[in-house]
Amino acid sequence: MIDDCTALILAGGVSRRMGRDKAVLQLGGQSLLQRATGLMRTLFPAILLSVQQPRGDIDPAIPQVFDDIAAAGPLAGLCAGLRRASTPWVFAMAVDMPYLRPEIIQRLAALRANHQAVVPVAAGHLQCLAAFYAATALPALQSVLESAGAHSMRTALTVLDVRRVDEYSLYAADAHPQSFADLDTPEDFARARRYFGTLSQ
């Protein structure tokens, strides 16, 4: 258990490319939201859910947090989660990352000392929504959020002391090439259904 950290599941996206709410998509008899919640419960003592509107399809014991600035993307959700969390750290995870394994998260947690964020890099891209953020990063992130036209997570990281973790250094924890893959499109979801269907056979 990573006791000094709250899990923040980001489930407030518009899902334009998927065409429907990704949180309710079913893999192996569970919704993506149920899968993410189950994973986070094995690692963290508290969970928050970032949403645009209140949801009635989750455990009522999980607090829901809402963006202060509408249509500002995951940065708004992260800021809301950091404000609500009572722990020194938050682990932010997008709801549509079913391949992410606990070993990866534990490895990232071990690299937090003296940094404001720990962010994996996979295929040359920062994985901002499978990353640790310190509560002390909130003022800087909030400043970026409130700046006109500067709502991207990658822009926000430029104002923090970030430990970037190359995927190859994580291979000892989990060498799966899809660990950080998300489900953006119906094709991504079809591949995930085939993958998890094969695992359950």
C-alpha positions as CSV (number, residue, x, y, z in Angstrom):
1,M,0.0,0.0,0.0
2,I,1.3,3.5,-0.9
3,D,0.0,5.2,2.2
4,D,1.0,8.8,1.5
5,C,-0.9,9.0,-1.8
6,T,-4.5,9.3,-3.0
7,A,-5.6,7.7,-6.3
8,L,-7.3,10.1,-8.7
9,I,-9.3,8.4,-11.5
10,L,-9.9,10.8,-14.4
11,A,-13.3,9.9,-16.0
12,G,-14.6,13.3,-17.2
13,G,-13.5,13.2,-20.8
14,V,-15.8,13.9,-23.7
15,S,-14.8,10.6,-25.5
16,R,-15.3,12.1,-29.0
17,R,-13.3,9.5,-30.8
18,M,-14.8,6.6,-29.0
19,G,-18.3,8.0,-29.5
20,R,-19.6,7.0,-26.0
21,D,-18.7,7.1,-22.4
22,K,-15.5,5.1,-22.0
23,A,-16.0,4.6,-18.3
24,V,-18.9,2.1,-18.9
25,L,-17.2,0.0,-21.6
26,Q,-17.1,-3.6,-20.5
27,L,-13.9,-5.7,-20.4
28,G,-14.1,-9.2,-18.9
29,G,-17.4,-8.5,-17.2
30,Q,-16.3,-5.2,-15.6
31,S,-16.6,-1.6,-16.8
32,L,-13.4,0.3,-17.3
33,L,-14.3,2.4,-14.3
34,Q,-14.7,-0.7,-12.1
35,R,-11.4,-2.1,-13.4
36,A,-9.6,1.2,-12.6
37,T,-11.2,1.4,-9.1
38,G,-10.3,-2.2,-8.4
39,L,-6.7,-1.6,-9.3
40,M,-6.4,1.6,-7.3
41,R,-7.9,-0.1,-4.2
42,T,-5.0,-2.6,-4.2
43,L,-2.4,0.2,-4.0
44,F,-3.9,3.3,-2.3
45,P,-5.8,4.0,0.9
46,A,-8.1,6.6,-0.7
47,I,-9.6,7.1,-4.1
48,L,-11.2,10.2,-5.8
49,L,-13.1,10.2,-9.1
50,S,-12.8,13.3,-11.4
51,V,-16.0,13.8,-13.4
52,Q,-17.9,16.5,-15.2
53,Q,-21.2,15.5,-13.8
54,P,-22.2,13.4,-10.7
55,R,-22.2,9.7,-11.5
56,G,-24.5,7.1,-9.9
57,D,-22.7,4.0,-11.2
58,I,-19.9,3.9,-8.7
59,D,-19.4,3.0,-5.1
60,P,-21.0,6.0,-3.2
61,A,-18.1,5.8,-0.8
62,I,-15.8,7.2,-3.5
63,P,-15.9,11.0,-3.4
64,Q,-16.4,12.7,-6.8
65,V,-14.6,15.9,-7.6
66,F,-15.6,18.4,-10.3
67,D,-13.6,20.8,-12.5
68,D,-13.7,24.5,-11.5
69,I,-13.1,25.5,-15.1
70,A,-15.3,23.9,-17.7
71,A,-13.8,22.3,-20.9
72,A,-10.2,22.6,-19.5
73,G,-9.3,19.0,-19.9
74,P,-7.5,16.7,-17.5
75,L,-5.5,19.5,-16.0
76,A,-8.7,20.8,-14.4
77,G,-9.4,17.4,-13.1
78,L,-5.9,17.0,-11.7
79,C,-6.1,20.4,-9.9
80,A,-9.5,19.5,-8.4
81,G,-8.1,16.2,-7.2
82,L,-5.0,17.8,-5.6
83,R,-7.2,20.3,-3.8
84,R,-9.5,17.6,-2.4
85,A,-6.8,15.0,-1.5
86,S,-5.6,15.0,2.1
87,T,-2.3,13.2,1.3
88,P,1.0,14.6,0.1
89,W,0.7,12.9,-3.2
90,V,-1.8,12.0,-5.9
91,F,-1.5,9.3,-8.5
92,A,-3.6,10.4,-11.5
93,M,-4.8,7.6,-13.8
94,A,-7.1,7.9,-16.9
95,V,-10.0,5.6,-16.7
96,D,-9.3,4.1,-20.1
97,M,-5.9,2.5,-19.3
98,P,-6.8,-1.2,-18.6
99,Y,-3.3,-2.5,-19.3
100,L,-1.6,-0.6,-16.5
101,R,-0.2,-3.0,-13.9
102,P,0.4,-2.4,-10.1
103,E,4.1,-3.2,-10.5
104,I,4.6,-0.2,-12.8
105,I,2.8,2.1,-10.3
106,Q,4.9,0.8,-7.4
107,R,8.1,1.4,-9.3
108,L,7.1,4.9,-10.2
109,A,6.2,5.6,-6.5
110,A,9.7,4.6,-5.5
111,L,11.2,7.5,-7.6
112,R,9.3,10.4,-6.1
113,A,12.0,11.8,-3.7
114,N,12.8,15.5,-4.3
115,H,10.5,15.8,-7.2
116,Q,7.0,17.4,-7.8
117,A,6.0,14.8,-10.4
118,V,7.0,11.4,-11.6
119,V,5.9,10.8,-15.2
120,P,6.7,7.8,-17.3
121,V,7.7,8.2,-21.0
122,A,6.5,5.5,-23.4
123,A,7.2,5.5,-27.2
124,G,8.7,9.0,-26.7
125,H,5.5,10.5,-25.2
126,L,5.0,11.7,-21.6
127,Q,2.3,9.6,-19.9
128,C,0.8,12.4,-17.9
129,L,-2.3,10.4,-16.9
130,A,-0.4,7.5,-15.3
131,A,1.8,9.7,-13.1
132,F,2.4,10.9,-9.5
133,Y,1.9,14.6,-8.6
134,A,2.9,16.2,-5.3
135,A,0.4,18.3,-3.4
136,T,3.0,21.1,-3.5
137,A,2.6,21.2,-7.3
138,L,-0.9,22.6,-7.1
139,P,-0.2,26.3,-7.0
140,A,2.0,26.1,-10.2
141,L,-0.6,23.8,-11.9
142,Q,-3.4,26.1,-11.0
143,S,-1.6,29.0,-12.4
144,V,-1.2,27.2,-15.7
145,L,-4.9,26.2,-15.7
146,E,-6.0,29.8,-15.2
147,S,-3.8,31.1,-18.0
148,A,-5.6,31.6,-21.2
149,G,-5.2,28.8,-23.7
150,A,-2.7,26.9,-21.6
151,H,-4.7,23.9,-20.5
152,S,-2.5,21.0,-21.8
153,M,-0.9,18.6,-19.3
154,R,2.4,18.8,-21.2
155,T,2.4,22.6,-20.8
156,A,1.7,22.2,-17.1
157,L,4.7,19.9,-16.6
158,T,7.1,22.6,-17.8
159,V,6.5,24.5,-14.6
160,L,7.3,21.5,-12.3
161,D,10.3,19.6,-11.2
162,V,9.5,16.4,-13.1
163,R,11.3,13.0,-12.8
164,R,10.8,11.5,-16.3
165,V,11.0,7.7,-16.3
166,D,11.8,5.9,-19.5
167,E,9.8,2.8,-20.2
168,Y,12.9,0.7,-20.5
169,S,13.8,1.4,-16.9
170,L,10.4,0.0,-16.0
171,Y,11.0,-3.3,-17.7
172,A,12.1,-5.0,-14.5
173,A,8.6,-4.2,-13.1
174,D,6.6,-5.0,-16.3
175,A,7.9,-5.4,-19.8
176,H,4.4,-5.4,-21.4
177,P,4.6,-3.0,-24.4
178,Q,1.0,-1.9,-24.0
179,S,1.3,-0.9,-20.3
180,F,0.5,2.8,-21.0
181,A,-1.9,2.2,-23.9
182,D,-5.3,3.9,-23.6
183,L,-8.5,3.3,-25.4
184,D,-9.3,6.3,-27.6
185,T,-11.2,4.7,-30.5
186,P,-13.5,1.7,-31.1
187,E,-10.6,-0.1,-32.7
188,D,-8.6,0.3,-29.5
189,F,-11.5,-1.1,-27.5
190,A,-11.8,-4.0,-29.9
191,R,-8.2,-4.9,-29.5
192,A,-8.5,-4.7,-25.7
193,R,-11.6,-7.0,-25.8
194,R,-9.6,-9.6,-27.7
195,Y,-6.6,-9.3,-25.4
196,F,-8.6,-9.6,-22.1
197,G,-10.8,-12.2,-23.6
198,T,-7.7,-14.3,-24.4
199,L,-6.4,-13.8,-20.9
200,S,-9.7,-15.1,-19.4
201,Q,-9.7,-18.3,-21.4
